[in-house]
């Protein structure tokens, strides 16, 4: 482990933590295996290895470092709940309390896991928009993963709510969004332009014109996910805006998709086959 390495580095991320008495196993030692698993998960899922190493080197009060550490601890505790000071009795789960056992209801355990899910997801929501600023992250395979849609953060989960925790909900929505964006690209906006917009959106370098355009596309996708259809009229309006601004959208104007909106005009000539009066 590189970020949470001992009890001292763990303590700031555990609210109301009770001081260990002499001879009692420290919380860090109890959940060390889960902390390692959580750190590996964060690297594998969000940061990639080199950017994570860069984050470890940040000052202790750096926002990105703090959020990454908090995310690791939240996930570790979430994983540890089934075994952390809990035993299973005929009456359900119980927590150790001196030499006795105090029953803990299933609802209480579920609430604890739910609160840890919320804490974890809040950390993810705050961390994802900051990762483009981490050295080498934009060149990582994780950046490629999150940049595969116009929704590289958990923002869409707020607009298309569900019953699962935010992170799991985002994972559920991602393949649907990829499919919808592909359809919009082929039929309306071109794969070339969509690729450029995704890259700029991920890098947070969208000019004002593109910001408006991306917001319009995002609204169409959210609308489809909630209502089951696109607004054809609105899509046509967006394409007309693109057509009137060739300098702002050269990728579209040079694409095969653009030809769908500029079919060749037939002119009736006497020399043409099938000439008619």
Backbone torsions as a table, in degrees:
resi	resn	phi	psi	omega
1	UNK	NA	142.9	-176.2
2	UNK	-116.8	-22.8	-175.1
3	UNK	-102.8	-50.3	174.8
4	UNK	-104.4	101.9	-169.3
5	UNK	-108.4	-15.8	-178.8
6	UNK	-162.5	-178.3	-178.8
7	UNK	-60.6	-34.9	-177.7
8	UNK	-67.3	-38.6	179.4
9	UNK	-80.3	-18.5	177.0
10	UNK	-80.9	-39.1	-170.9
11	UNK	-51.8	-43.1	-177.5
12	UNK	-62.6	-17.2	-176.4
13	UNK	-102.9	6.3	178.1
14	UNK	-115.9	103.0	-179.3
15	UNK	-67.8	141.2	176.2
16	UNK	55.0	38.3	-179.0
17	UNK	-75.8	133.2	179.7
18	UNK	-80.3	136.4	179.0
19	UNK	-67.0	134.0	178.5
20	UNK	-68.4	138.5	174.7
21	UNK	-86.8	163.0	-177.5
22	UNK	-58.9	131.6	178.4
23	UNK	90.3	-11.4	179.6
24	UNK	-87.2	140.8	179.2
25	UNK	-66.7	129.8	-179.7
26	UNK	-67.2	150.1	179.7
27	UNK	-58.4	-38.9	179.4
28	UNK	-56.3	-43.4	-179.2
29	UNK	-68.5	-33.0	-179.8
30	UNK	-67.5	-34.7	-173.5
31	UNK	-113.6	14.5	-176.5
32	UNK	-55.0	-42.8	-178.5
33	UNK	-65.0	-34.4	179.1
34	UNK	-74.9	-34.7	175.7
35	UNK	-63.1	-39.7	178.3
36	UNK	-66.2	-43.1	179.1
37	UNK	-63.6	-39.1	-179.6
38	UNK	-68.4	-39.9	178.3
39	UNK	-64.5	-44.3	178.1
40	UNK	-60.5	-39.0	179.1
41	UNK	-64.4	-43.0	178.9
42	UNK	-62.7	-43.0	179.0
43	UNK	-65.1	-46.5	-176.4
44	UNK	-69.0	-32.5	-171.6
45	UNK	-98.5	-34.3	-170.5
46	UNK	-121.4	-42.6	-166.8
47	UNK	-105.8	-31.6	-164.7
48	UNK	71.4	165.5	-169.9
49	UNK	-69.8	-50.7	-175.7
50	UNK	-64.5	-45.1	175.5
51	UNK	-61.2	-36.3	178.2
52	UNK	-63.1	-41.8	177.5
53	UNK	-60.6	-37.7	176.9
54	UNK	-64.3	-40.7	179.7
55	UNK	-63.7	-40.9	178.6
56	UNK	-58.6	-32.6	-178.7
57	UNK	-80.3	-6.2	178.5
58	UNK	-69.5	161.7	176.1
59	UNK	-62.3	153.5	-175.2
60	UNK	-59.4	-29.5	-178.2
61	UNK	-95.1	7.1	178.2
62	UNK	-64.5	135.9	-175.7
63	UNK	-61.1	-43.7	-179.1
64	UNK	-65.2	-42.5	179.3
65	UNK	-63.8	-43.5	-179.5
66	UNK	-63.1	-45.1	179.7
67	UNK	-64.7	-39.5	179.4
68	UNK	-64.6	-42.5	178.6
69	UNK	-65.0	-42.3	179.8
70	UNK	-64.4	-37.5	177.9
71	UNK	-64.1	-43.9	179.4
72	UNK	-61.5	-44.9	-178.7
73	UNK	-66.1	-42.6	-179.7
74	UNK	-61.6	-43.8	179.7
75	UNK	-67.7	-38.8	179.1
76	UNK	-63.1	-44.7	179.0
77	UNK	-65.9	-37.9	177.5
78	UNK	-60.3	-42.0	178.3
79	UNK	-69.7	-30.6	-173.2
80	UNK	-85.5	-18.6	-174.1
81	UNK	-49.0	-44.9	-178.3
82	UNK	-60.4	-20.4	-177.4
83	UNK	-121.4	-7.7	-174.7
84	UNK	-83.7	102.5	178.5
85	UNK	56.6	27.5	178.2
86	UNK	-122.7	138.0	173.4
87	UNK	-129.6	158.1	-179.5
88	UNK	-101.8	124.5	-179.8
89	UNK	-119.8	171.3	176.6
90	UNK	-57.5	-23.0	179.3
91	UNK	-94.4	6.6	-179.0
92	UNK	111.9	-161.2	179.7
93	UNK	-72.2	149.8	176.7
94	UNK	-139.8	154.6	177.0
95	UNK	-108.2	143.7	179.7
96	UNK	-72.7	138.4	178.2
97	UNK	-145.6	101.7	-169.6
98	UNK	51.9	-124.1	-177.0
99	UNK	-93.7	0.1	-175.2
100	UNK	-108.8	170.7	176.3
101	UNK	-118.7	129.1	176.3
102	UNK	-108.0	119.5	-177.7
103	UNK	-58.4	138.8	174.9
104	UNK	-117.5	121.5	-176.4
105	UNK	-67.9	157.6	176.3
106	UNK	-59.2	-38.6	179.1
107	UNK	-61.5	-38.3	-179.5
108	UNK	-68.3	-42.2	177.3
109	UNK	-64.6	-42.8	179.8
110	UNK	-63.6	-39.0	178.2
111	UNK	-63.7	-38.5	178.9
112	UNK	-64.3	-47.3	178.3
113	UNK	-62.9	-40.0	178.2
114	UNK	-62.0	-41.0	179.7
115	UNK	-68.2	-33.7	177.4
116	UNK	-71.1	-36.3	173.9
117	UNK	-60.6	-43.2	179.8
118	UNK	-64.3	-43.8	178.4
119	UNK	-62.5	-45.3	178.2
120	UNK	-58.9	-47.0	-176.9
121	UNK	-68.4	-34.5	175.5
122	UNK	-63.1	-39.5	177.4
123	UNK	-64.6	-43.3	178.8
124	UNK	-62.0	-44.4	-178.9
125	UNK	-59.3	-38.6	-179.1
126	UNK	-80.4	-32.0	-174.6
127	UNK	-77.3	-42.2	-173.9
128	UNK	-55.7	-43.7	179.5
129	UNK	-67.3	-16.2	-177.7
130	UNK	-93.1	-19.2	-175.5
131	UNK	-61.1	-32.2	176.8
132	UNK	-58.2	-20.3	178.5
133	UNK	-84.9	-4.5	-180.0
134	UNK	-84.9	136.5	-178.7
135	UNK	-53.5	128.5	175.0
136	UNK	73.6	-2.4	-177.8
137	UNK	-66.1	-41.7	-177.4
138	UNK	-63.4	-18.4	178.0
139	UNK	-99.0	6.6	-176.9
140	UNK	-90.9	163.8	177.9
141	UNK	-69.9	-22.9	175.9
142	UNK	-69.7	-37.5	175.5
143	UNK	-63.8	-40.1	177.4
144	UNK	-62.1	-38.6	179.8
145	UNK	-65.3	-51.4	-177.3
146	UNK	-72.5	-26.1	179.4
147	UNK	-85.5	8.1	-178.7
148	UNK	-76.0	-10.5	175.7
149	UNK	-134.8	173.7	175.6
150	UNK	-82.9	9.5	178.6
151	UNK	-125.1	70.9	-176.3
152	UNK	-78.6	-4.7	176.9
153	UNK	-118.7	-175.0	-178.2
154	UNK	-85.4	11.5	-176.0
155	UNK	-56.0	-38.2	-176.8
156	UNK	-63.6	-27.1	-178.9
157	UNK	-65.5	-31.2	177.2
158	UNK	-70.3	-28.3	-176.8
159	UNK	-91.1	-26.0	178.1
160	UNK	-125.8	74.1	-173.9
161	UNK	-68.8	159.3	177.6
162	UNK	-147.7	-167.9	-176.4
163	UNK	-97.2	-8.8	-179.0
164	UNK	-94.1	161.9	175.5
165	UNK	-56.3	155.6	-171.5
166	UNK	-54.9	-45.4	-176.5
167	UNK	-64.5	-47.0	178.0
168	UNK	-62.9	-35.9	178.5
169	UNK	-64.8	-41.5	178.0
170	UNK	-61.9	-41.5	178.8
171	UNK	-63.8	-35.1	177.5
172	UNK	-67.9	-39.3	-175.8
173	UNK	-78.0	-28.5	-172.1
174	UNK	-53.2	-52.5	-179.2
175	UNK	-63.5	-31.2	177.5
176	UNK	-67.8	-42.0	179.6
177	UNK	-65.0	-42.1	177.9
178	UNK	-57.8	-43.8	-179.8
179	UNK	-66.0	-42.6	-179.9
180	UNK	-66.8	-40.7	178.2
181	UNK	-64.8	-37.2	178.2
182	UNK	-64.0	-40.2	178.8
183	UNK	-65.2	-44.6	179.0
184	UNK	-64.3	-36.3	179.8
185	UNK	-66.1	-47.0	-177.1
186	UNK	-66.8	-37.7	-171.6
187	UNK	-96.9	-22.4	-172.8
188	UNK	-132.0	-51.5	-164.5
189	UNK	-109.1	-7.9	179.7
190	UNK	77.2	138.4	176.3
191	UNK	-59.6	-34.3	-177.4
192	UNK	-64.2	-47.2	-179.4
193	UNK	-68.4	-41.1	-179.6
194	UNK	-61.3	-38.4	179.0
195	UNK	-63.1	-43.2	178.7
196	UNK	-64.2	-42.7	-179.1
197	UNK	-64.5	-40.5	178.7
198	UNK	-62.5	-43.9	-178.7
199	UNK	-63.6	-46.6	179.9
200	UNK	-66.7	-36.7	179.0
201	UNK	-64.6	-43.4	178.4
202	UNK	-63.5	-42.7	-178.3
203	UNK	-78.7	-6.9	-179.9
204	UNK	61.1	42.1	-179.6
205	UNK	-120.6	23.0	-179.3
206	UNK	-68.3	127.3	170.6
207	UNK	-68.6	166.9	-175.6
208	UNK	-57.1	-40.4	179.8
209	UNK	-60.7	-43.8	-179.6
210	UNK	-69.5	-34.3	179.1
211	UNK	-59.6	-44.3	178.8
212	UNK	-63.0	-43.3	-177.9
213	UNK	-64.5	-45.9	179.1
214	UNK	-62.4	-41.4	178.9
215	UNK	-61.0	-36.8	178.6
216	UNK	-66.1	-43.5	179.4
217	UNK	-66.1	-43.6	178.2
218	UNK	-58.5	-40.7	179.5
219	UNK	-63.2	-37.3	178.1
220	UNK	-65.5	-40.9	-179.7
221	UNK	-67.9	-44.5	176.9
222	UNK	-60.5	-41.5	178.4
223	UNK	-60.8	-40.6	178.9
224	UNK	-66.3	-42.6	-178.1
225	UNK	-66.9	-27.1	-178.8
226	UNK	-97.1	-33.1	-175.5
227	UNK	-114.8	-12.8	177.0
228	UNK	85.1	14.9	179.4
229	UNK	-158.4	156.3	171.5
230	UNK	-91.0	162.1	171.6
231	UNK	-95.0	101.3	-178.0
232	UNK	-59.7	-40.2	179.9
233	UNK	-62.2	-42.6	-179.3
234	UNK	-68.6	-37.7	177.6
235	UNK	-62.3	-41.0	178.1
236	UNK	-64.0	-38.5	177.7
237	UNK	-62.8	-40.5	-179.5
238	UNK	-65.9	-43.7	178.9
239	UNK	-62.8	-39.8	178.0
240	UNK	-63.1	-35.9	175.7
241	UNK	-63.1	-42.5	178.0
242	UNK	-63.1	-43.6	-177.7
243	UNK	-62.5	-33.2	-179.3
244	UNK	-81.4	-7.7	-177.4
245	UNK	-128.7	64.9	-176.5
246	UNK	-61.6	-32.2	-179.2
247	UNK	-67.6	-30.2	-178.8
248	UNK	-83.0	-23.1	-176.0
249	UNK	-131.7	59.8	-177.9
250	UNK	-64.3	-30.2	-179.0
251	UNK	-61.6	-40.3	179.8
252	UNK	-69.4	-44.8	-175.5
253	UNK	-66.9	-21.3	178.5
254	UNK	-100.1	11.7	-175.1
255	UNK	-101.2	163.8	175.8
256	UNK	-67.7	-29.9	179.2
257	UNK	-61.2	-37.4	-179.6
258	UNK	-59.5	-31.6	-179.0
259	UNK	-66.0	-23.4	178.0
260	UNK	-65.6	-23.6	-178.0
261	UNK	-105.2	4.4	177.2
262	UNK	-136.6	63.8	-179.2
263	UNK	-67.3	151.1	177.4
264	UNK	-59.8	140.7	-179.4
265	UNK	-88.6	125.4	-179.6
266	UNK	-80.1	130.7	176.0
267	UNK	-117.5	127.6	-177.5
268	UNK	-79.8	114.7	179.1
269	UNK	-125.1	151.1	180.0
270	UNK	-63.1	-27.9	-178.6
271	UNK	-82.8	-8.0	-177.9
272	UNK	-78.9	144.0	173.6
273	UNK	-64.9	137.7	179.9
274	UNK	76.9	23.1	178.5
275	UNK	-58.7	136.7	178.3
276	UNK	-135.8	158.3	-177.9
277	UNK	-87.6	NA	NA
